[in-house]
Amino acid sequence: MSAAREAFLRRYATSPIHVARLERLLDAYGGDRSEETFARKVIDWDRACVDAEATRIVLEILSVTVDAAGRVRRFDDEVVQESIEWMAARGDLSAADRAEALRAQLAGR
């Protein structure tokens, strides 16, 4: 396991079920490039974020957003980064309300 993958899982998995979801997410977002690259980007975006839970919430949503075949749906990196920034900026809403709004936004893409 790469150091970035291990750091990613350690940072965002809050239970054993999250490990499996995040591993599927990393596999989907690794794609034609290294999953290590994606893991590092997410950690960097998280570090730049003012909301400690924003990235974890976004990753949880992305990990369960699947296509018709049941595979994790892959969005562009820009969408992931914008989702984290949006989640952090919407402190006027509860975490549950932000999560529901983001799910709806992603479903519409």
N, C-alpha and C positions, 0 to 999 in steps of 0.2 A: 504494500500500500504506500502510495506516495505521501510525502510529508504534508502537502497541501490538502490532499483528500482526508488524511487523518485529522488535520487541524479543522477542516470544514465540518466533519462529522462530530468532532468533540465540541465544537462551538455551537452547533445548531440542533443536534439531536438531544431531545429532552427525555426520551424513553427509548427502549429497544425497538418499538414500532416505528419511531422516527428514523432510526438508522436505516432500516430497509427502504423507507420512502425516499430518504435523501440519497441513498445509493442509486436507486432508480433514476432520480432526478439528475445526478451526476452522469450516469450513463447516457441519458437522453441529451444532456447539454454538452457532453464531451464531443459527441458526433465526429466530425471530420478533423477535429483538433483535440488537444489534450484536455481531459477533464480537470487536470491540475490547473490549467490556465483559467478555466471557468471558476474553479474553487477559489483561486487567488483573487480574481476580479471581485467576486461576491464579498470576500473578506475585506477587501479594500473599500468597496462601497459601504459596507457595514461600518467600518471604522470612521468613515467620513459622515456617517449619519448621526443625527442628534437624538434619535429615538432608539433606545436599546432593544426594543422588541420588534421594530419595523421589519428588519430583514428576516427574522425568524417567522413572522406571520406571513410574509410574502413567500418564503420558501415552502411553508406548509401548504399554502394555496396552490403554488405551482406543482408541488409533488402529487397533488390529487386532481389536477386539471388534465384530463385524458381525452384522446381522440376516440372516434367510433370503434377503433380496434382495441381500446383499452390501454394504449401506450401513452406515456407522459407526453403531453403536447409541448413542443419546443417553441418558445418565442425568441425573438432576437435579443441579444444582450442588452440593447438599448431599452427594450420593453421591461426587462428585469430591473435594470438600474432605475428607470423612471418609476416603476412600481414601488421600489424601496423608498425613493425620494418622496413620492406621493404619500405613501403610508406614513412616513415620518412627519410630513408637513401638515397632515390633517389631525392634529392634536385636539381639534374642536369636537371630534367624534370619538365615541368609545372604540376600543380595539375590535369588538364584535361588529360594530357598524362599518368601520373601515374595511374589515375583512370581507363583509358582504358586498360592499360597494366595489371592491377590487375584483371579487369573483365575477360580478356582473360585467364589469369593464372588460375583463379578459375573455369572458364568454362571447362578447360582441365582436371580438377581433377575428 
